[in-house]
Amino acid sequence: SAKYYSKHNLPQTMCPYSKSKPIKCCILDCSESTCTHRTEPPGSILPCRFFSCKEGTKVPSKRKQNTSRVTSDLLHKNLLKSEQENWNDISPTYKAVTKRIKGKLEELHNMYTRNSGSPRMRFGENVYFEENGCIFLAKADDVDEGNADILFSIEDLGLSDAFIQRIRISPDQSYMAISLKSENSEEATCIIMKLGNFPVVEKVIPSVFSFEWAANDVLYYTTQKNLKCQNVFMTTFTYQKHTKLVYTEQDARFFVDLYCTKDRRFLTINSNSKTTSEVWLVDCTHPFESPALVQARTPGVFYHIEHRKEQLYILTTYGEPAEYKAILTDNYIHRINLDTYCRSYRNSKLMKAPVACSGKDNWQLVYALEKKTKLVDFEMFSDDCIMFLKNAGHLYLNVISFVSHLVQSIQLPTWACEFELESHLEHTTSTCYFQLSSPVHPPKRFAYSFKENSLIEQAVQEVPIITNCHTTRLLAKSKDETLVPITVFHNKNSKELHRRPLLVHVYGAYGIDLNMSFKEEKLMLIEEGWILAYCHVRGGGEQGLSWHRDGCQRNKLKGLHDLRACIMLLHELGFSQPKHTALAAASAGGVLAGALCNTDPALIRAVVLQAPFVDVLNTMMKTHLPLTIEEQEEWGNPLEDEICMKYIKSYCPYQNIKPQCYPSVFITAYENDERTPLMGILQYVQKLRKAALDHASRKSKKGNWIPNIILDVQANGSHCDSSWEHSLNE
């Protein structure tokens, strides 16, 4: 339940070259004082031989390469200097409106953060939580009274620009591991605290991504380098203190992270690509023994492991739906409309297998999801498990009882768009706590009681109630007749909605849902009469894995068609009009936003992009970039596939700029961005500005409109999440 997991490090695929000889995956045996190699059968991990020069191609000399690099660096510096000068000239124009907006946002932030609180980690009678850069410990009965001890403070370490990303408490609560992240870096630092009357720093580990306690004093962690996570280490803190490498992933498309099953019986080493996963188990009762493989990676099969009573519970995409209809009907009774579930296509399932024989041939179905349902999160308890699901924009939870074999579905409040599961460190608890929110509703705490089979709203004193915002869910018919969900928010008191400004949001990549968590600026816009629309286009994950597959690689244009259909429907239904419509996107969402600017500029008046990916073709041709190989699962491999290259070229925002009347564009970029190369954004802005000016010069009409095309390159910040203060300045 992953408050502290990064949502941006996504995995990738299997090697397509069948003639390549498989190499062996090295597991280092740590049961002895020295590590010995143990190997997995051939074929479990495939080699990554990518982008080798084709036969007959000339390899450029180092002198030519160096000259080209110097020229590129000089061009980069000149473009950057030009844009910085342009920004310095333009930004004073917006000084007054910036001051007003900043004051309003600070007021809203103070109003809601004071009352909302952060998710809590319950451990018996103890509750751990983080607020304002500090980690607190309180007794469960005293936590709401403000009686808590400070265990850790960023300020005490003198790290003003860092924020807490992840917290893990050891089973006996004697140690606490924390990851700290800077706004200017993708890499985090792990700090291990020895708890007690006077908590002290025991160890500092740089460049860490994920970590979990396998035992009271045994920590497993992964290291991150160049946006890749491929090594797992084990370190101990008592008696013979030592650190050892226990696992290395050799396929560059796979990303490794760690997870501990809810009952803390197993620590799982999860190696995931965009389409495939593989899990190794570390027995927490014998943390020094070598990891054991659950199921060798099978192309196209995802799986995730939980454990209960010597059974592995496997959340997976494996198997054909038709095989499981009878099993589901016989073993599990759904309280609401079981027939719907039996007839539906499922692309995610909960299965189980004995720990002793965990291969997929032994997997048995427990429960299957219906078509277009997204599993948002999953939590295992001693006698039940809870699935948080999303279907057609609505959130609901399914409670599966392993005792009664009943499945209860509970619809969550209709305004809810996002949820965050609180960490339940004890799997025997009788209550599951979580928070619900939306872009305009601050987080509100709820609990599900297993004993009472009911949802309980947790009252918090003085939390302001949002009553003047109306939520509407629509379906737009895309070019191929596919229905695309839209979530719309507007002020109930707004008159003449067709005259109101509209801000449209889009993402549509990597199977990631559009971010719909609470933001003060969204609430401010609602209060000022704006309409907010969120277009859940294909390529995202809002309707499950098939929704993503339908919008990646050679289906990417479907996401563009979806976006166009959504905006046109909004206008047809009287939600604003083109001259009052703006479009917002970040990162890979910039592909669809930039493509729409080229194909349908008349639909929108302004575009706001944050660290946008706008030069897909050139980026995917540069194999030295850290994510190029991983990204082939999303965009394709234009170096090896000419059809793929032509397809990318057909929608790539940079490649399709032409003289026409563009909307105004505001872009925020970061000098130190490791994910979206700044050079591509600089060249995009230059080319876009030239095309807009060329079009204006051809039109001799008096008062011809020329769009504002503005780039703000920030020296600080990076592609990842930032602090409230930095976000406020942006």
Disulfide bonds with the S-S distance in Angstrom:
none
